[in-house]
Amino acid sequence: MKKLLYTALAALSLLAAPTARAWPYSDGDVLLIFRASGFNDVEFDLGNISQFLNKANGYTNAVTGWNHNLVTSTFGTDLTGVSVILASTTSKLDPNRSAWLSSGDPAAAPYDLTSSDWQSSLWSTINSVGTRPVIYLVPTSGSAAYSIDPGGTYGLASYDKIVSPNGSALPQLGGNAGFTVEQTIPGSFGFWQIQPSSANPKPAATYVGTFAIDATGALTFTAGPPASTQPNITGIIRSGKISTVSFSTTVGGNYWLASTNVLGANVATWPLVSGPLAGDGNNNSLAHTNAVGNSFYSVVRTP
């Protein structure tokens, strides 16, 4: 009877004790990773990707849900030179399969992938970063966080060893991404949505927004393309009733031709008369058939 009483009291004490939130990763969550050569990889689960999607252009918000103290205790209070990465993926069975990756390369021009490449290069890699620490029973470092030594006991569950077991092409997700996914702090970096596609040639990936981080670790997100990616009209040719407007593009997003016959109204209210045209980084053009020859044109980019 005494043994049963002790067992019951022990069970009650466990129920009453506060429990740390376990690593909560599931496909669709955003992984935030800090890394530098010779240090532990510090990894966080920020929650579902929806917090960064379908925001109005210019929407800005501080990124929370990660432990700043864990990062600075690992790398020091000045994070200059530390690399930061953000990555997410849906399930490989999701009807709208997508992966999201940061890019520290301002000239990056990612495109969608074949279904097999998307699954083997992006889903498999990002999913492993999220799930392998649980499979390998890595001790958590507080709420929804890991600090893993790539050369230590749990090294095979670290970001470094998952994306590049031999250390080659590590900044390019071990060669699984066609661009540099890391950004050295301080700096700003893009966030791209890459999907499987059967089209040939493959469509440009979608630019979701821009992250910025300073030397202290303050991390912010701004939705939509940066101002530098807005199109510039390079020429207009009128032939008969057709006006052809040439303009610059950047990879990602869609371009539309807007027109009006009377100046004065806000450009945002001008009717869209042609498009969409996917941006590919080259100068492109859209045509408008209009009997009126004195039209005014603007090119609009949407995410």
One Martini backbone bead per residue (centre of mass of N, CA, C, O) as a GRO file, in nm:
protein
  303
    1MET     BB    1   0.059   0.062  -0.022
    2LYS     BB    2   0.301   0.257   0.007
    3LYS     BB    3   0.400   0.223  -0.285
    4LEU     BB    4   0.140   0.327  -0.420
    5LEU     BB    5   0.148   0.606  -0.292
    6TYR     BB    6   0.420   0.701  -0.409
    7THR     BB    7   0.339   0.667  -0.707
    8ALA     BB    8   0.103   0.868  -0.703
    9LEU     BB    9   0.268   1.117  -0.608
   10ALA     BB   10   0.465   1.118  -0.845
   11ALA     BB   11   0.253   1.158  -1.068
   12LEU     BB   12   0.142   1.428  -0.961
   13SER     BB   13   0.411   1.586  -0.976
   14LEU     BB   14   0.435   1.564  -1.286
   15LEU     BB   15   0.168   1.711  -1.355
   16ALA     BB   16   0.248   1.984  -1.194
   17ALA     BB   17   0.486   2.021  -1.359
   18PRO     BB   18   0.657   2.205  -1.561
   19THR     BB   19   0.686   2.197  -1.920
   20ALA     BB   20   0.874   2.182  -2.185
   21ARG     BB   21   0.870   2.259  -2.502
   22ALA     BB   22   0.889   2.078  -2.757
   23TRP     BB   23   0.983   1.998  -3.052
   24PRO     BB   24   0.737   2.112  -3.310
   25TYR     BB   25   0.791   1.995  -3.578
   26SER     BB   26   0.645   2.057  -3.905
   27ASP     BB   27   0.536   2.072  -4.192
   28GLY     BB   28   0.540   2.437  -4.249
   29ASP     BB   29   0.773   2.522  -4.095
   30VAL     BB   30   1.010   2.755  -3.970
   31LEU     BB   31   1.358   2.771  -4.009
   32LEU     BB   32   1.613   2.891  -3.782
   33ILE     BB   33   1.962   2.953  -3.861
   34PHE     BB   34   2.275   2.946  -3.688
   35ARG     BB   35   2.617   2.991  -3.822
   36ALA     BB   36   2.965   2.878  -3.761
   37SER     BB   37   3.276   2.816  -3.768
   38GLY     BB   38   3.328   2.630  -3.464
   39PHE     BB   39   3.018   2.607  -3.405
   40ASN     BB   40   2.718   2.578  -3.317
   41ASP     BB   41   2.408   2.497  -3.414
   42VAL     BB   42   2.127   2.721  -3.423
   43GLU     BB   43   1.784   2.614  -3.372
   44PHE     BB   44   1.453   2.708  -3.501
   45ASP     BB   45   1.096   2.720  -3.445
   46LEU     BB   46   0.856   2.961  -3.578
   47GLY     BB   47   0.644   2.823  -3.734
   48ASN     BB   48   0.428   2.894  -3.959
   49ILE     BB   49   0.445   3.026  -4.286
   50SER     BB   50   0.186   3.215  -4.285
   51GLN     BB   51   0.326   3.470  -4.143
   52PHE     BB   52   0.466   3.543  -4.453
   53LEU     BB   53   0.195   3.538  -4.608
   54ASN     BB   54  -0.021   3.744  -4.768
   55LYS     BB   55   0.114   4.024  -4.775
   56ALA     BB   56   0.149   4.339  -4.800
   57ASN     BB   57   0.324   4.554  -4.946
   58GLY     BB   58   0.543   4.659  -4.676
   59TYR     BB   59   0.514   4.471  -4.466
   60THR     BB   60   0.621   4.493  -4.116
   61ASN     BB   61   0.815   4.267  -3.894
   62ALA     BB   62   0.906   4.123  -3.616
   63VAL     BB   63   1.097   3.844  -3.535
   64THR     BB   64   0.980   3.580  -3.349
   65GLY     BB   65   1.033   3.274  -3.154
   66TRP     BB   66   1.327   3.331  -3.038
   67ASN     BB   67   1.651   3.289  -2.874
   68HIS     BB   68   1.875   3.530  -2.829
   69ASN     BB   69   2.054   3.420  -2.594
   70LEU     BB   70   2.148   3.160  -2.736
   71VAL     BB   71   2.304   3.301  -2.958
   72THR     BB   72   2.498   3.486  -2.785
   73SER     BB   73   2.616   3.247  -2.612
   74THR     BB   74   2.754   3.121  -2.872
   75PHE     BB   75   2.873   3.398  -3.049
   76GLY     BB   76   2.794   3.655  -2.916
   77THR     BB   77   2.684   3.985  -2.913
   78ASP     BB   78   2.843   3.997  -3.180
   79LEU     BB   79   2.721   3.873  -3.506
   80THR     BB   80   2.944   3.923  -3.683
   81GLY     BB   81   2.970   3.662  -3.940
   82VAL     BB   82   2.718   3.527  -3.902
   83SER     BB   83   2.493   3.291  -4.012
   84VAL     BB   84   2.172   3.297  -4.188
   85ILE     BB   85   1.871   3.086  -4.200
   86LEU     BB   86   1.576   3.012  -4.404
   87ALA     BB   87   1.327   2.739  -4.382
   88SER     BB   88   1.075   2.560  -4.584
   89THR     BB   89   0.809   2.297  -4.596
   90THR     BB   90   0.606   2.102  -4.722
   91SER     BB   91   0.462   1.838  -4.788
   92LYS     BB   92   0.493   1.589  -5.032
   93LEU     BB   93   0.153   1.561  -5.016
   94ASP     BB   94   0.083   1.829  -5.087
   95PRO     BB   95  -0.118   1.994  -5.320
   96ASN     BB   96   0.084   2.265  -5.248
   97ARG     BB   97   0.383   2.247  -5.316
   98SER     BB   98   0.650   2.392  -5.106
   99ALA     BB   99   0.941   2.603  -5.087
  100TRP     BB  100   1.157   2.789  -4.857
  101LEU     BB  101   1.423   3.041  -4.917
  102SER     BB  102   1.696   3.191  -4.853
  103SER     BB  103   1.897   3.487  -4.982
  104GLY     BB  104   2.232   3.634  -5.010
  105ASP     BB  105   2.180   3.679  -5.325
  106PRO     BB  106   2.096   3.947  -5.526
  107ALA     BB  107   2.133   3.760  -5.809
  108ALA     BB  108   1.922   3.570  -5.771
  109ALA     BB  109   1.755   3.301  -5.998
  110PRO     BB  110   1.513   3.125  -5.922
  111TYR     BB  111   1.352   2.813  -5.993
  112ASP     BB  112   1.161   2.586  -6.058
  113LEU     BB  113   1.097   2.232  -6.027
  114THR     BB  114   1.096   1.932  -6.043
  115SER     BB  115   0.949   1.700  -5.859
  116SER     BB  116   1.205   1.530  -5.792
  117ASP     BB  117   1.393   1.767  -5.715
  118TRP     BB  118   1.223   1.890  -5.495
  119GLN     BB  119   1.223   1.638  -5.308
  120SER     BB  120   1.539   1.571  -5.295
  121SER     BB  121   1.651   1.871  -5.234
  122LEU     BB  122   1.432   2.011  -5.041
  123TRP     BB  123   1.244   1.842  -4.870
  124SER     BB  124   1.452   1.639  -4.757
  125THR     BB  125   1.639   1.849  -4.622
  126ILE     BB  126   1.441   2.020  -4.448
  127ASN     BB  127   1.302   1.785  -4.301
  128SER     BB  128   1.563   1.681  -4.164
  129VAL     BB  129   1.620   1.931  -3.992
  130GLY     BB  130   1.343   1.895  -3.832
  131THR     BB  131   1.356   1.564  -3.754
  132ARG     BB  132   1.638   1.447  -3.664
  133PRO     BB  133   1.664   1.544  -3.365
  134VAL     BB  134   1.441   1.348  -3.271
  135ILE     BB  135   1.558   1.078  -3.375
  136TYR     BB  136   1.845   1.145  -3.207
  137LEU     BB  137   1.780   1.267  -2.923
  138VAL     BB  138   1.815   1.567  -2.888
  139PRO     BB  139   1.869   1.802  -2.674
  140THR     BB  140   1.716   2.063  -2.576
  141SER     BB  141   1.734   2.448  -2.575
  142GLY     BB  142   1.452   2.475  -2.497
  143SER     BB  143   1.221   2.637  -2.667
  144ALA     BB  144   1.231   2.540  -2.979
  145ALA     BB  145   1.549   2.431  -2.947
  146TYR     BB  146   1.891   2.409  -3.083
  147SER     BB  147   2.231   2.293  -2.989
  148ILE     BB  148   2.469   2.181  -3.236
  149ASP     BB  149   2.744   1.980  -3.279
  150PRO     BB  150   2.884   1.874  -3.576
  151GLY     BB  151   3.132   1.712  -3.402
  152GLY     BB  152   2.945   1.556  -3.222
  153THR     BB  153   2.727   1.329  -3.102
  154TYR     BB  154   2.484   1.499  -3.278
  155GLY     BB  155   2.590   1.580  -3.568
  156LEU     BB  156   2.382   1.431  -3.771
  157ALA     BB  157   2.150   1.658  -3.669
  158SER     BB  158   2.276   1.885  -3.808
  159TYR     BB  159   2.273   2.116  -4.044
  160ASP     BB  160   2.551   2.072  -4.169
  161LYS     BB  161   2.528   1.750  -4.208
  162ILE     BB  162   2.269   1.744  -4.376
  163VAL     BB  163   2.341   1.942  -4.621
  164SER     BB  164   2.675   1.861  -4.568
  165PRO     BB  165   2.861   1.598  -4.488
  166ASN     BB  166   3.148   1.722  -4.637
  167GLY     BB  167   3.116   2.057  -4.664
  168SER     BB  168   3.008   2.109  -4.939
  169ALA     BB  169   2.831   2.375  -5.041
  170LEU     BB  170   2.694   2.494  -4.781
  171PRO     BB  171   2.569   2.780  -4.873
  172GLN     BB  172   2.397   2.582  -5.098
  173LEU     BB  173   2.275   2.342  -4.950
  174GLY     BB  174   2.487   2.135  -5.067
  175GLY     BB  175   2.367   2.194  -5.375
  176ASN     BB  176   2.037   2.205  -5.356
  177ALA     BB  177   2.093   2.497  -5.434
  178GLY     BB  178   2.133   2.764  -5.686
  179PHE     BB  179   2.208   2.925  -5.416
  180THR     BB  180   2.262   3.139  -5.157
  181VAL     BB  181   2.117   3.093  -4.827
  182GLU     BB  182   2.315   3.272  -4.689
  183GLN     BB  183   2.364   3.533  -4.432
  184THR     BB  184   2.568   3.774  -4.330
  185ILE     BB  185   2.621   3.936  -4.046
  186PRO     BB  186   2.503   4.198  -4.159
  187GLY     BB  187   2.175   4.206  -4.337
  188SER     BB  188   2.005   4.121  -4.639
  189PHE     BB  189   1.730   3.894  -4.750
  190GLY     BB  190   1.573   3.676  -4.933
  191PHE     BB  191   1.242   3.513  -5.009
  192TRP     BB  192   1.163   3.195  -5.154
  193GLN     BB  193   0.937   3.030  -5.376
  194ILE     BB  194   0.938   2.673  -5.444
  195GLN     BB  195   0.817   2.466  -5.710
  196PRO     BB  196   0.669   2.225  -5.868
  197SER     BB  197   0.720   2.159  -6.231
  198SER     BB  198   0.614   2.081  -6.581
  199ALA     BB  199   0.734   2.305  -6.711
  200ASN     BB  200   0.879   2.427  -7.041
  201PRO     BB  201   1.010   2.624  -6.895
  202LYS     BB  202   1.073   2.724  -6.591
  203PRO     BB  203   0.953   2.905  -6.357
  204ALA     BB  204   0.980   3.151  -6.161
  205ALA     BB  205   1.024   3.228  -5.864
  206THR     BB  206   0.890   3.351  -5.560
  207TYR     BB  207   0.884   3.661  -5.410
  208VAL     BB  208   0.809   3.733  -5.075
  209GLY     BB  209   1.071   3.874  -4.925
  210THR     BB  210   1.248   4.060  -4.661
  211PHE     BB  211   1.532   4.026  -4.467
  212ALA     BB  212   1.667   4.168  -4.157
  213ILE     BB  213   1.999   4.204  -3.992
  214ASP     BB  214   2.178   4.277  -3.716
  215ALA     BB  215   2.447   4.257  -3.493
  216THR     BB  216   2.229   4.192  -3.250
  217GLY     BB  217   1.966   4.026  -3.399
  218ALA     BB  218   1.766   4.197  -3.543
  219LEU     BB  219   1.459   4.073  -3.690
  220THR     BB  220   1.310   4.133  -4.013
  221PHE     BB  221   1.003   4.170  -4.214
  222THR     BB  222   0.932   4.227  -4.572
  223ALA     BB  223   0.694   4.250  -4.796
  224GLY     BB  224   0.788   4.202  -5.096
  225PRO     BB  225   0.948   4.388  -5.308
  226PRO     BB  226   1.197   4.568  -5.352
  227ALA     BB  227   1.247   4.869  -5.495
  228SER     BB  228   1.471   4.761  -5.701
  229THR     BB  229   1.240   4.564  -5.852
  230GLN     BB  230   1.119   4.779  -5.995
  231PRO     BB  231   1.014   4.887  -6.286
  232ASN     BB  232   1.152   5.006  -6.603
  233ILE     BB  233   1.090   5.206  -6.860
  234THR     BB  234   1.252   5.180  -7.198
  235GLY     BB  235   0.991   5.172  -7.400
  236ILE     BB  236   0.780   5.300  -7.685
  237ILE     BB  237   0.569   5.145  -7.934
  238ARG     BB  238   0.386   5.253  -8.228
  239SER     BB  239   0.152   5.029  -8.416
  240GLY     BB  240  -0.109   5.152  -8.497
  241LYS     BB  241  -0.304   5.008  -8.227
  242ILE     BB  242  -0.016   4.929  -8.104
  243SER     BB  243   0.132   4.913  -7.782
  244THR     BB  244   0.481   4.882  -7.685
  245VAL     BB  245   0.617   4.793  -7.366
  246SER     BB  246   0.925   4.840  -7.221
  247PHE     BB  247   1.102   4.648  -6.953
  248SER     BB  248   1.215   4.572  -6.652
  249THR     BB  249   1.334   4.276  -6.472
  250THR     BB  250   1.286   4.034  -6.219
  251VAL     BB  251   1.302   3.767  -6.043
  252GLY     BB  252   0.993   3.732  -5.997
  253GLY     BB  253   0.691   3.767  -6.039
  254ASN     BB  254   0.456   4.000  -6.189
  255TYR     BB  255   0.360   4.168  -6.496
  256TRP     BB  256   0.189   4.480  -6.570
  257LEU     BB  257  -0.031   4.675  -6.773
  258ALA     BB  258  -0.103   5.016  -6.735
  259SER     BB  259  -0.385   5.248  -6.814
  260THR     BB  260  -0.442   5.593  -6.939
  261ASN     BB  261  -0.598   5.906  -7.062
  262VAL     BB  262  -0.591   6.041  -6.764
  263LEU     BB  263  -0.451   6.245  -6.561
  264GLY     BB  264  -0.458   6.219  -6.171
  265ALA     BB  265  -0.480   5.945  -6.098
  266ASN     BB  266  -0.394   5.693  -5.929
  267VAL     BB  267  -0.194   5.446  -6.041
  268ALA     BB  268  -0.336   5.211  -5.873
  269THR     BB  269  -0.617   5.267  -6.057
  270TRP     BB  270  -0.525   5.162  -6.306
  271PRO     BB  271  -0.586   4.974  -6.561
  272LEU     BB  272  -0.544   4.651  -6.665
  273VAL     BB  273  -0.428   4.555  -7.012
  274SER     BB  274  -0.177   4.357  -6.938
  275GLY     BB  275  -0.128   4.028  -6.859
  276PRO     BB  276   0.085   3.830  -6.725
  277LEU     BB  277   0.451   3.853  -6.657
  278ALA     BB  278   0.724   3.683  -6.596
  279GLY     BB  279   1.006   3.725  -6.427
  280ASP     BB  280   1.374   3.693  -6.557
  281GLY     BB  281   1.586   3.959  -6.569
  282ASN     BB  282   1.477   4.087  -6.823
  283ASN     BB  283   1.384   4.249  -7.095
  284ASN     BB  284   1.047   4.338  -7.162
  285SER     BB  285   0.702   4.303  -7.298
  286LEU     BB  286   0.388   4.482  -7.357
  287ALA     BB  287   0.067   4.482  -7.510
  288HIS     BB  288  -0.167   4.737  -7.658
  289THR     BB  289  -0.492   4.768  -7.775
  290ASN     BB  290  -0.551   5.109  -7.907
  291ALA     BB  291  -0.706   5.376  -8.065
  292VAL     BB  292  -0.568   5.549  -7.860
  293GLY     BB  293  -0.263   5.743  -7.874
  294ASN     BB  294  -0.272   5.908  -7.568
  295SER     BB  295  -0.150   5.711  -7.371
  296PHE     BB  296  -0.080   5.592  -7.046
  297TYR     BB  297   0.197   5.421  -6.874
  298SER     BB  298   0.232   5.131  -6.651
  299VAL     BB  299   0.433   4.919  -6.445
  300VAL     BB  300   0.337   4.623  -6.264
  301ARG     BB  301   0.427   4.458  -5.962
  302THR     BB  302   0.378   4.128  -5.847
  303PRO     BB  303   0.438   3.853  -5.636
   0.00000   0.00000   0.00000
